[in-house]
Structures are given as structure tokens and as C-alpha cells.
Amino acid sequence: MDRRRFLHSAAAGALGAVTLPLALRPASAVAADATPRVSTLAPGLHLLEGLGGNVTVFDSIDGVLLVDGGSPEHSPAVLKAVRELTGKPQVHTLFNTHWHWDQTGSNAALGAAGARIIAHENTRLWLGTDVDSKWEDRKYGRLPVKARPSKTFYTTGALEFGGESIEYGYMFQAHTDGDIYVHFRKANVLVAGDVLSVGRYPVIDYITGGWIGGMATATQQLAARCDDKTQVIPGTGPVQSRADLVAEQAMLAEVRTRLSKLLAQGMSVQEMIDAAPTRDFDAKWGDSKLFITNTWQGLIRRTGELGVSIV
């Protein structure tokens, strides 16, 4: 079953199974009854892990609100877990932190059921077109109209929902060109999406507008919204803290400087990889090959902005 057929089936309520992980995500067992790891962040606010990307669940008197919906193959398990956790049969609102498929996998089912889907306008545009993701050697088909965001914004927004003050905002060109944060102010929980990476170098999706300079700025922007008690939710992985955002921002800023200097020397991608400019960060962040490759692609598109003259 191809992706588009799967999504149409999901919109009709069918329980399908298809493996569509992003390149760096380990392929998980495809099962409608997969069991997520559930943790409570605050009263009525929970985190589901293990069903693609992280899913943040807010259960309130105004209904159920989700931030991201996991991957398509795990959407039935996501929605089952949400029903069991909240006791409510429907989801009122879904935020997409960006367009990638392990965040938007429940859009088809929830959009068809009438849920409001909120995202940046660029995310809506990417979900409405076919994307040739060259760095993954994979093509993604557009979503059905009802599975695309029904409410979009350009800069920031706020929502009073279920007694919680929810603020959300655009992070410009970072992991993609449509990344947003969702901040539960009273609970002091900040959903950062894939701008914050855990246990590996961040993925920079240059095909859809991501680049390392924007990532460094975005992590700085997120850290400014936090205090030492803020629970920060990454796109995948366990709850993080402000200190984790600060550490990633420092790494990104330093690597951007190093790679910009190598680019100015006219280095190719392979020459940069061979130069091992990230060696002192690799123990924490892992294999840097894809990170350097995608960063190079983003930098080469911004030589004028960087003030780099390639020799």
C-alpha cells in the first residue's frame, strides 16, 4: 500500500500498516496495538513516546488537544492511546510542529473526523504538494485536503483552551521552514518539535528550507522562553530541559562557524567530512556524516547572507 492510499484509508477509519520512517529513525514494528510509553507532565498533560514522533496530549474541559500525531503507521495506536488516556472519543485540536511524516501521521484520521489542525502556513503548503526529499532518497505524496491544516498563521498566536494559556510561534527556517513551538504557559511545558534533538545530531531538512543558522537561532529563541523548571518536549525522545537547548545552541553556533570557514575554502561535502570538524562533539551527538552533508547544502544556498566568498 502506498502512502496516499494509506492516508485515504485512515481518513475513512481503516486500520492500515505501512512503514514510512524518516531516514534517521529506526524502523519500528508496525502494529495497530503498539503500546506507547506514557508520562504525566502536569495535571491533564501527558507525553506519548514510541509511536513515531512524540505526541503531547492535553485533556481538558474544552476537549482534547494534541501537539503532533505520531507517524502514519502508528496513527491507530496513537488515537487508541488518547481515547484510553482521556476517556474522550474525539480530538478537538491538533497542532503540527512541522510537516514531517512522523509528526503529521494522524492528520488524515483527525481531519476527516472534524478536528481543527493548526500549523504554520508553510507546513500547510508542504502537505499540499509532492516533496522529493533527495537526502532521504524518498518522495512524499501530498495529503488529502481534509488532512491539511485548517488554521494557519505566520508569526505567533495564542489560545485559551481548557483553562490553559497556550502560546505558539514560528521559528523561521530551522529544521524546516515551517517549525513552530507550542508553549503551555501554566504547566510550564514547551513543545519544541524536531528543532531539539536527543542523542543524535539534529536533522537539517534543506529540501524544505532548513539550515544550521536558523537552527541555532531557533534553539536560542526556545531557551529564552524557558526557566530551569521548564519541561521541554523534543520531536522524539524523553523530556529535556533548558540546559539541553543551551547545549544544542552552543554546538550549532560553533559548527556553523567552522563549516562556514571550510566552505569559504571551497571544500566539497566529502572534504568537510574528511576534515572532521565536529570531532569534539561526536561523543555526545554521534555520527556527523548526514549532519555535515545537509548542513553543507543549507550553507551553499546562503553564501551571500553569510558573507562567504568561495575560493
C-alpha positions in Angstrom: 0.0 0.0 0.0 1.5 3.4 -1.0 1.3 6.4 1.3 -1.5 8.2 -0.4 -3.7 5.1 -0.4 -2.9 4.5 3.3 -3.9 8.1 4.2 -7.1 7.9 2.3 -7.8 4.6 4.2 -7.0 6.2 7.5 -9.3 9.1 6.7 -12.1 6.6 6.2 -11.3 5.0 9.6 -9.5 1.9 8.3 -6.6 0.5 10.3 -3.7 0.1 7.9 0.0 -0.5 8.2 2.8 1.0 6.3 6.5 1.7 7.1 7.4 5.3 6.4 10.1 6.3 8.8 12.4 9.3 8.3 15.9 8.3 7.3 17.4 8.6 10.8 14.6 7.0 12.7 14.8 3.3 13.4 12.1 1.3 11.7 9.6 0.3 14.4 7.3 -2.7 14.5 4.1 -1.8 12.6 1.2 -2.7 14.8 -2.2 -1.0 15.4 -2.0 -2.1 19.1 1.5 -0.8 19.7 1.9 0.4 23.3 3.4 3.8 23.9 5.3 5.0 26.9 3.1 7.4 28.8 4.3 10.0 31.2 2.4 12.8 33.0 3.9 16.3 32.6 1.3 18.2 34.6 -2.4 17.6 35.6 -4.2 16.7 32.3 -1.0 17.0 30.3 0.8 13.8 29.1 3.5 12.7 26.7 3.2 9.6 24.5 6.5 8.2 23.2 7.3 5.3 20.9 4.6 5.8 18.2 6.7 7.8 15.7 7.3 11.3 16.9 6.3 12.4 20.4 2.7 13.2 20.9 1.7 15.7 23.6 -1.8 15.2 24.9 -3.8 17.9 26.8 -7.1 16.6 28.4 -9.3 19.4 29.4 -12.9 20.5 30.0 -12.9 22.0 26.5 -11.8 18.8 24.9 -8.6 17.0 23.9 -5.7 18.9 22.3 -2.7 17.2 20.7 0.6 18.5 19.7 1.7 16.3 16.8 0.2 12.9 15.9 2.9 10.4 15.5 3.7 8.5 12.3 1.1 7.2 9.8 1.6 3.5 10.6 1.1 4.2 14.3 -1.9 6.6 14.0 -4.5 3.9 15.1 -2.3 3.2 18.2 -1.9 6.9 18.9 -5.7 7.5 18.7 -6.4 4.4 20.8 -4.0 5.6 23.5 -5.5 9.1 23.5 -9.0 7.6 24.0 -7.9 5.4 26.8 -5.9 8.2 28.5 -8.7 10.8 28.3 -11.9 8.8 28.1 -13.0 11.1 25.3 -13.8 9.8 21.8 -12.7 12.8 19.8 -9.8 15.2 19.5 -10.8 18.9 19.3 -7.5 20.4 18.1 -4.2 19.2 16.7 -1.0 21.2 16.3 1.6 20.2 13.7 5.0 21.4 14.7 6.2 20.9 11.1 5.3 18.9 8.0 7.3 15.7 8.5 5.5 12.4 8.4 6.3 11.2 12.0 4.5 14.3 13.3 1.6 14.5 10.8 0.6 10.8 10.7 -2.8 11.4 12.4 -3.8 14.3 10.3 -5.8 12.2 7.9 -7.9 10.5 10.6 -8.4 13.6 12.7 -9.0 15.9 9.9 -11.7 13.6 8.5 -13.3 13.5 11.9 -13.5 17.3 12.1 -10.6 18.2 14.3 -9.1 21.7 13.9 -5.5 21.4 12.7 -3.2 24.3 13.4 0.2 24.8 11.8 2.4 27.4 10.1 1.3 28.3 6.6 4.5 26.8 5.2 3.6 23.4 6.7 0.2 23.6 5.1 1.9 24.3 1.7 4.3 21.4 2.1 1.5 19.0 3.0 -0.4 20.1 -0.1 2.4 19.2 -2.6 4.6 16.3 -3.5 8.0 16.5 -1.8 11.1 15.0 -3.3 13.4 14.5 -0.3 16.7 13.9 -2.0 18.7 13.4 1.2 16.4 10.5 2.1 16.1 9.3 -1.5 12.3 9.3 -0.9 9.3 11.0 -2.3 6.3 12.0 -0.2 2.9 12.4 -1.7 0.6 15.3 -0.8 -2.1 14.8 1.9 -5.8 14.9 1.2 -7.4 18.3 1.7 -9.1 17.4 4.9 -5.7 16.2 6.3 -4.0 19.6 5.8 -4.0 22.3 8.4 -7.3 24.1 8.6 -5.9 27.1 10.6 -2.5 28.6 9.8 -0.5 31.6 11.0 2.7 33.4 10.1 4.3 34.7 13.2 2.7 34.0 16.6 -0.6 33.1 18.2 -2.3 32.4 21.5 -5.1 30.1 22.6 -7.1 29.9 25.8 -8.1 26.3 26.0 -9.3 24.2 28.9 -8.0 26.6 31.5 -4.5 26.6 29.9 -2.8 29.6 28.2 -1.2 28.2 25.1 1.2 30.3 23.1 2.7 29.2 19.8 5.1 30.8 17.4 7.1 30.4 14.2 10.9 29.6 14.3 11.6 30.7 10.7 14.0 28.4 8.8 15.4 25.9 11.2 14.7 22.1 11.0 12.4 23.0 8.1 10.9 26.4 7.1 7.7 25.7 9.0 8.8 24.8 12.5 6.7 26.1 15.4 6.8 25.8 19.2 3.8 25.2 21.4 4.1 26.6 24.9 1.7 25.5 27.7 2.4 28.5 29.9 0.7 27.5 33.2 2.1 24.0 33.1 5.5 25.3 32.0 5.8 22.8 29.2 7.4 23.8 25.9 7.0 21.6 22.9 10.0 22.2 20.6 9.4 19.6 17.9 12.5 18.4 15.9 14.3 21.7 16.5 15.5 19.9 19.7 17.4 16.6 19.1 18.1 13.9 21.6 21.1 11.6 21.3 22.0 12.4 17.7 22.9 15.4 15.6 19.8 17.4 14.5 18.3 16.7 11.1 18.5 19.7 8.9 16.0 19.3 6.1 17.5 21.7 3.5 15.0 20.5 0.9 12.2 22.3 2.8 14.1 25.3 4.0 16.1 24.1 7.0 19.6 25.3 7.7 22.1 25.4 10.6 21.9 29.2 11.2 18.2 29.0 11.6 18.5 26.0 13.9 21.0 28.0 16.2 18.6 30.9 16.3 15.6 28.7 17.0 17.2 26.9 19.9 18.2 30.3 21.3 14.7 31.5 20.9 13.3 28.5 22.7 15.8 28.8 25.6 14.7 32.4 26.1 11.1 31.1 26.8 12.3 28.7 29.5 13.4 28.7 33.1 15.2 25.9 34.9 11.9 24.1 35.7 10.5 24.1 32.1 9.9 20.7 30.7 11.0 20.7 27.0 9.4 18.2 24.7 11.6 17.2 21.7 10.3 15.7 18.4 11.5 12.3 19.6 12.9 11.1 22.9 12.4 11.8 26.6 11.7 15.2 28.2 14.5 17.6 28.1 15.4 20.9 29.9 16.5 24.4 29.2 20.1 23.3 29.6 19.7 20.8 26.7 18.5 23.7 24.5 21.5 25.8 25.5 23.9 22.9 24.8 22.5 22.3 21.3 22.6 26.0 20.5 26.2 26.2 21.5 27.1 23.2 19.3 25.2 24.6 16.4 26.7 28.0 16.6 30.2 26.7 16.8 29.7 24.1 14.0 28.2 26.8 11.8 31.3 28.9 12.2 33.6 26.0 11.5 31.8 24.8 8.4 31.4 28.3 7.0 35.2 28.7 7.1 35.7 25.4 5.4 33.1 26.4 2.8 35.0 29.6 2.1 38.0 27.4 1.3 35.9 25.8 -1.4 35.6 22.4 0.3 33.2 19.8 -1.0 30.9 17.9 1.2 33.3 14.9 1.3 36.3 17.2 2.1 34.4 18.6 5.0 33.5 15.2 6.3 37.2 14.1 6.0 38.3 17.2 7.9 36.3 16.0 10.9 35.2 19.5 12.1 32.8 18.0 14.6 35.2 15.5 16.3 34.9 17.2 19.7 31.1 17.0 19.6 30.7 13.4 18.2 30.9 11.7 21.6 27.7 13.4 22.6 25.9 13.7 19.2 27.0 10.6 17.3 27.8 10.1 13.6 28.0 13.5 11.9 28.1 12.5 8.3 24.5 13.3 7.4 24.5 16.3 9.6 27.6 17.8 7.8 26.1 16.8 4.4 22.8 18.5 5.0 24.4 21.5 6.7 26.7 22.0 3.6 23.6 22.0 1.4 22.0 24.7 3.5 25.1 26.8 3.7 25.8 26.7 0.0 22.4 28.3 -0.6 23.3 31.2 1.7 26.8 32.2 0.8 25.7 35.8 0.3 23.9 36.0 3.6 27.0 34.5 5.3 29.4 36.8 3.6 31.3 33.8 2.3 33.3 34.1 -0.9 34.2 30.6 -2.1 37.8 30.4 -3.3 
